[in-house]
Amino acid sequence: MADNWNLPVAFYFSVEIQGEPKIGELTFKEVSGLTIEVETETIREGGLNNYEHKLPKGVKHPNLALKSAVRKTDTINEVLLQKWQKTVFNSDFALPIPLRSIIVKLLNANGKPLRTWTCTNAYPVKIETDSFDAEKNQIAIETLEFCYQELM
């Protein structure tokens, strides 16, 4: 029975950005921010000092961060991603921000999804390029951050 049980590996995943026009799948080296947390409020009851009440306040999650090597925009997917980012960052926010769903899939050895996370109503909030250092021999990494409404 144990021979049929394969643990998933964290390096085999896909990222797809939906919406109109559909950006599609892009490659990234790292995905983080797939976290849901119930925020609580602590209330002390007068006269009872041996415990406190923790009441749910709301659901929160960090930004979705997608890291990849700095790349040329030579595919249609990358051109559409860059166009979406420019629309958000270069706007004066007089018009609504175009929202998209970002789907992250953890894949098995055959490339089939083991688990899927969907970040709904996402939009870019930060683009960061790691510092350049002439004394280090490493790949230039860019991080794209997106805030999103719900993680399903």
N, C-alpha and C positions, 0 to 999 in steps of 0.2 A: 504494500500500500504506500509506503514512504517513497518508493521509486517513482510513482506517478505524480508526486507533489513537487512542483517547481516553484521556487520563490521568485517573485518578480524582481527585475533589475531596474535600478533607478536611472540608468543611462539610455533606456530605449523608450522614447516617448515622442509624441508629435504635438504640434501646436497649429491650430487653424483659427484664422480670424474671419468671421462671417460678417454679413451686412451687405449693403449695396453701394458700389459694386463689390462683389465678394473678393476679398484679398486671397484667401486660400491658405494652404500650408506653407509655413516658413520653418527654417531650421534654427534652433537655439542650443546653446551648450548647457544652459541652466534655467530652471523655472522655480520661482519661489513666491510665496504669498498665498498659497492655497490653504488658508487658515480661517476657521470660523470660531468666534469666541463670544460667549454671552457675557456682556458687561453687567456687573452687579453693583448694587448700592448697599452699603452697610448701615444698618440702623440698630442703635443700642436702645434697649428697653429700660426705662428708668427703674432702678432698684434691683435689676437682675444683672449681676456683673460676671456670671459664669458663662455666658454665651452672647452672641449677637446675631441678629437676623440679616441674611443676605438675600436681597430681593433682586430679581432680574430687571435690568434697566433697558437693555436693547442688545442687538447683535452687531458685532463689529468685525472687521477683518482688515489686514494690511493691504497695501497696494500689491498688485500682481507685478512681479519683476521678471523680465525675460532678458537673459544675457546671451550675447553672441559675439563672434569676431566682427570687427568693423568690416563692413562689406560694401562692395560696389552695388549700385542699384541697376543691375543688368537683367533682372527678370521682371516680368509683369507684376508678380506678387510684391516684390520689393518696391517697385515704382508706386503701386497702389498704397502700400503701407506708408511710404514717405509722403505721398499726397495727403493722406488722412492726417498724419502728424502736422503737416504744414497748415492744413485747414484749421486745426485746433490752435496751434501755437501762434499763428499769424492773424488770427481773427481778433476783432474787438469785442467779441461775445455779444454782439447785437443780435446775431442769429443763433438758433439752437445748435449745440455741439452734436455732430453726427455720432450716435452711439452704435456700438457693435458688440457681438458676443465673441468671446475668446474661449475656444475649446481646447483643453489639454487632455491627452489620452496617454495612459500608461499602457505599453504594448507588451504582448508575450513574444516568445521566440519566433512565432509565425507572423508577427506583425498585426495581430488581432488585438483590439482593445480589451484590457483586463478591467480597467476602471476609467471613467470619464468625469472630468470636472468642467462645468460650464460657468464662466464668469459673464453675467448678463449686464447689459447697458454699460459697457466699458468704454473708456476714452483715455488717450494718452495724457499724462500729467508731468512726465519728466523724461528727458533723454540725457544720459550721462556717458561720457567717454572717459575711460580710465586715463590716468596721467601717462605721458610719454617719458621714458627714461633711457638715455643713451647708454647707460651702464648695465641695462638688463636686456636679456634676450627672451622676450615673451610676446605673446600674441596681443595685439591691441583689442581690448574688449569694450563693447558698448552695452549699456543697460537701458532698456526701455521699461518705464513704469506706467501702469494703467490703474486707475481707480475703477471700481465696478460696484454695482448695486447689490448683487446677490450671487452666491456661490452655490451651484446646484450639482 
